Amino acid sequence: MDRITLSGVTAVGHHGVFDFERREGQPFVVDAVLHLDFTKAAESDDVRDTAHYGEVAERIKDWITGEPLNLIEALAVRIADSLLSDFNVRAVDITVHKPQAPIEVPFGDVAVSVHRTRQQDVQTADAPINGEQP
C-alpha cells in the first residue's frame, strides 16, 4: 500500500477536561498517514485521483479548532473517521500531540495514535473466505 504522510499540522484548540483548557486553548499537533493506491494517480497525473493533502490538512485543522472535546483520543478517532469518509484512502494512522498538556512533571510530549481502516477493506475472522462457510 502506498502512503502520504502529513506531519505537524498545528492549530490552537480548546480540548481538555479542565475548564482552563477549554477557556484558554492550546496548540495541538496532528500527524496523518494516508494509505491508498497511487496507481491511478500515477497514470493520470491528476490530483483528483489521489488524496489532496492540502484539503486533508484543512480538514485536520477544522477538527482541531472545532467543537471542544474532553479527550484527545476522541479527537484522533473523529479525524480518522472523517478522513476515511471523505477522501479516497483505504486506511489512516492519526497521531494527536498535546505538547502543553497539564501534567505536573517535566515531559516532552503526550500523544495518542489510532489506526482505522475502511470497513469494506477489513475481513473479519468470522467472514467466509472465497464464499466458503466457516
Steps between C-alpha positions, in 0.01 A plus 500: 500500500623848412507778758472875531647633825392840630692603811459783744160649412471752782215716627364629828214298643298504820497129579550367851325400818594813694309829474819701440591279201165569338514870587861580405572241231838357409685366196423154367716330239373222273693256283309302239601205287258429215509153348383478140592367158689749280454300177220710351655832613839402357341416165278808478730748679177654632450610861138379483633143493675523834433647845562875470726562800421872507133415550593235756700760695202739497270225628741419784525871591120523504479213750770651721332843506146362511267397780697428818537139610613368835750247368763507227406135444157621386662762277728241336211264425282777358781617271566143383132429434460828313798436272383146425153627421591790276827411328609222267704312762486140618645557847635780716739534791436811709716626785380793709768675707417722797841652578369734771284246683440591866740249650678587824835334415743595222416327169576539132166412342185302550337340199236248408491301176222316320492280192174470311415305185198519272254235614461347153878446487504306826418132502398373840599165637135390478454601137502229233814485285432468126139408567589218740301454816692503828 
